Amino acid sequence: MKIRLADRLAFWAIGNLLSRAENHRFDPADLERFASEWGERPVAEFYSVRDVPRANGDALKQISELSHPVCTQLRFPSPAPCSHEVNNHIWVEFHLGHPIDKAPMFFIQHGWRSVSIRGYHRMCKELNKLGVNAGILHLPYHYSRKPKGAFNGELAITSDIVRSAHAMRQAVQEVCWLRNLVKELGAPSVGLWGTSYGAWISAMAITLDAGFDGALLLEPPVEIEELFWEVPLFSNLQKELNRHRIPRERIAHLFDLVTPYHHPLKIEASRVLILGSEHDPIGHPESLRKLNKAWPGSFLEIFPYGHISYKLHTSAVEKFLSVLAPQMGRAAGC
């Protein structure tokens, strides 16, 4: 009961204290145009990155000049800019325990509306001790990327489905771009470590980019359409869509753009770990089993926790060592 109560309290705060009605407002005409534009086009086209060489040179230079050991934050122009200028820069907090070309690199993608990034710093230090470099990404509309006056992550998922979809696209494009950069600098292997919203982004990335060598997905949301329309956490979102009399079936096809199990993996399934919690109302066990079934050969384990659980991160490190690290070693030729 304590696990479930903790989740309920956190979700109540997000839904009632940290989500303002004005940020759920949107222009139905924009949604109509978006639905028409992407109704029949392939998902790979939605996430394709165009015209990014302008950013590559500076980013490569900044990353290549990092010493080790080091913990530092770098800022790059996003290869997928949006209408919010403050959100158009990628922030990566690099934790390098080894030269980039001598150790695997994991990009850490945090949860939606994550309260603090300190826990991720501790996790990066653990990874460094295990011989792994790490970089924490500030996801769209979170931390250093949130517009002035907005709560952390408040604009990432709202009833403005167009903005939410573009945030997902931006995050996927950015991590694929970063993967390409560190591979160019000689990283022997590159993986993803995502939690909740970050795991959702990571899951989409490995259905689009064959260049990743592994992924650890903690409590990834799977049934995206169901979450938007049925889960109480998103009641404000649902109210606004209903206010505009937008029927669920009218935009159902859009969720294909952001639903991982609708798409095959581009990396080896044995290098994908799906870890969940028994009492998680977001990435609930049945949905994770559905994802595991859609990706035959992926690893699935359900733990006796809730959605908000530091214990799950401890379990994740253990599973990383026993299941994913050996796979990453083979990917790196070790």
N, C-alpha and C positions, 0 to 999 in steps of 0.2 A: 504493500500500500504506500510506503514512503516513496518508492520509485515513481509510482503513478501520480502521487500528490505533487512531487517536485516538478514533474512535467506539466501538470495542470496549472500550477501556479506560474510557471515560466510562460506558458502559452497564453494564459490570461493576461499577463503583463504586456506581452507583445501585441495581442489583439485589442486590448482596451486602453493601455497607457502609452504605447510606443508606436501606434499606427493612427495617423490623423486622416480624417475623412477627405480633406482636400487633396491628399496624395493618391486617393483612389479614383479621383475624377479623370475622365478621359473623353475624347471626341469619338463617338461611335463611327463617324465617317472614316477616321484613321484606321479603326479596326476593320471596317468593311474593305478598305483599300488593301490592307495587309492580307486579309483572308483571300481576297481575289488574286493578289500577286503571287502568293505562295501556295495556292490550292493544289496545283498540279506539278510544281517544280521539285526537283530532287533535293533531298536534305543536304547532300554534299555541297550543292550550290549555295545553299543558305549560309553554310559555315566557311565557304572558301575565302581565303585571304588574298586581297588584291593590292598591288602597288605599295609594297612595304619596304623596298630597298632603301628608301631614304632614312629609315630608322635603324637598319641593320648595322651600318658602320659604327655609329656611336655606341650602340649597345654592345657590340662585340668588343670594342675597345675598353669600355668600362668593366665588363666582366673579366676580360683577359688580364686586366691590371690588378685584380684582386689578389692580395697575398693570402697566406694561410698560416696558422689558424686565424680566422677573422669572422666577426659578426657585424655586418654593415647593411645599410639600406641603399638600394639603387632605384633610380626613377628613369623610365623610358617613355617615349610617346607610344600610345596604343596603336597597333596596326588596324584597329577597328573603332575609330572615333564615333562618338554619339553627340547628341545635342547639349549635354552637360559638360562644359569644358573641364571642370575639376575632375571629372571621371575619365578623362581621355589620356591619362598617364598611368602606366603600370608601375606599381611599387612592389619590389621584391626584397625581402629581408634575407640576405644570404648568410648561411652558417657553413663556412668551409673549414673542415678539419684537415683537408688534404688538397693537393693541386687538382684542378678540375679534370685534368686528363688522367688522373690516377685513381679515381674513385667514382662509384655510381652517384648520380645526382637524383634526388627526389624533390619534386615540387609539391609543397604542402598547400592544400586548399581548404580553408576554414569553413565552419558552418554558417548558415544564414543568421545574421544578426548576432554573431558571436560577441559575447560581452567583453572578453579580454583575449589578447593574443599571447599573453604570458605563457599559458600552458603549451602553446605551439613552440615557443622558444625552448622550453624544457625538453620537449620531444626532439627538437633538432639537435640539442646537445647530446641526447641519448643516441641519436643516429650517428653523430660524429664519432662517438666512442666506439660504435660498431663498424666504423670504416666507411660511412656513407655521408656524402655532402647533402645539404638541404637548402631549399629556398622557400620562404613563406610568401605566398602571393596575397596582396590585398585585393579581394574580389570586387567587381563593380559595385559602386555605391556603398562600400564598406570602408571603415577606418579613414585613411588619408584621402579616399576617393568620394566621400559623401559630400554633397552640396551643402553650403552654409545653411544652418537652421534645420537640417534633416537629422533624424536619428540614424544610428548605424544600421545600414542595410534596409532602411525603410522603403526606399524606392526600387529595390531589386525585385521584389515580388508584390504586385498589387493588381487591382482590377484592370489597370492599363496593361493589357496583355501584350500590346505591341512593344512597350518599353521593357516588360519582363522578358520577352523573347529576345530582344536586342541585347539585353544584359547577359543572357545565357550565351548568345552567339559571340559577344565580345569576349567573355571569359574563356570560351573554348578556343577561339582564334588566338588569344594571347598566350595560352599555355602551349599550344602547338607551335607557335612562333618561338617561344622561349626554348622549347625542346630542340628545335632546329638550330638555334644559336649555340647552345651548350654542346650539342653533338658536333657542330662545326669546330668548336674549340677543343675537341678531343675527348669529351666525356665518354667513358666506355659503355655506359648504359644510363638511361633516363627513365625514371618511374614517376607515378602519381600517387599521392597519399591524400585522399579527400574525405572530409567529414560532412555528412548531411548534404547541405547545399553544395559544398565543395566536392562531395562524392558524386552528386548528380552531374556536375560539370565534368569531372574526371571520367565518368561512365560514358558521356556523350563523346568525349575526346577520343577514347579508345575504339569507338565505332567509326571514327573518321580519319584517324592518323595511325598508320602502321609503324611509325617510328618510335613509339613508346615500347619499353622493354618489360613493363610490369605495372600493375595498379592495385592499390589497397583501398577498398571502398568501405567506409564505415557508415552504416545506416543510410544508404542512398535512398532518396525518394524514388519510387518506381512507377506507381500508378498516378501519373502527373494529372491527368484529367480528373480523376477521382478526388485528388487533393484539392484542386481548385474549386470543385463544385460541392463537395460533401463534407470535408473536414472542418469542424468548428473553428479551428485556428484562423481560417480564412473567411470568416463570416462577413467581414466588411467588404472583402472582394466580391463575395457572392451577392451581397445586397446591391452593390453598384451595378453589377451586370444585370441583375433582375430589374433594377430601376429603369434601365435602358431597354428592358424587354428583349434582351439578347438570348435567344434559346440556345441551350447547350449543344444541340445537334448542328447549329449554324456554324460553330467554330470548332467542332470536334476534330476536323482534319488538321487543324493547326498544332494540336498536341503531338502529332507524329514528329514534328520538328524537334521536340524536346523530350521524347520518351525513349530511353536507351534500349529497352528490350524489343522495340520495333525494328532494330537494326543489328546486323551481324557484327561481331568483333573484327577489328583489323589486326589485333595482336593475338598471340597464342593464349587460348583460354586457360591453360594451366598456370599462367602468370597473372591471373586475376583473382584476388581474394575479396569475397563479399562477406562482411561481418555485420551482424545485426543484433538487436536486443529483443527479448521475448515480449516486453511490455511497451514497445515503441509504437505509438499511434501514427507516425509519419512513414517510416520505412518498416512497416509491420512485417512479421515473418512470412506470411503467405505471399506478399509481394516480392520479397527477396527470393523466395523459392521459385517464383515465376521468372525472375531475372536469371537465376542460376540454370533453370531449365532452358531458357532461350539461348544461353551461352554454354553449351555442353562442354564439360571438362573444367569449368571454373570451380573455385573452392568456395564453399558456403559453410558458415558456422553461426549459430544463434546462441547468444549468451543471456543469462538471467538478469538483465538490467532493463533500464528505461531509456528513453531517447537521450536524456541528459545524464551522462555517466562518465566520470573520469576513469572508472575501472575498465571501461571498454578500451580506452587508449592503452592501458597496461596490457590487456589481452591482445591488442593489435600488435604491439611490439613483439610479444611472444610468437604470434603467428607469422609476423614478418620474418623473424629469425628462422623458424622451423619450416615454413612453406615457401615464402617468396624470395628470400635472400639466396638460397641455392639456385633458383631459377634465374635470378638476375646475374648471378656469377657465371652461369653458362652463357647467358646472353652477352656478357662482356668478354667471353673467351677465357675466363679464369678457371 
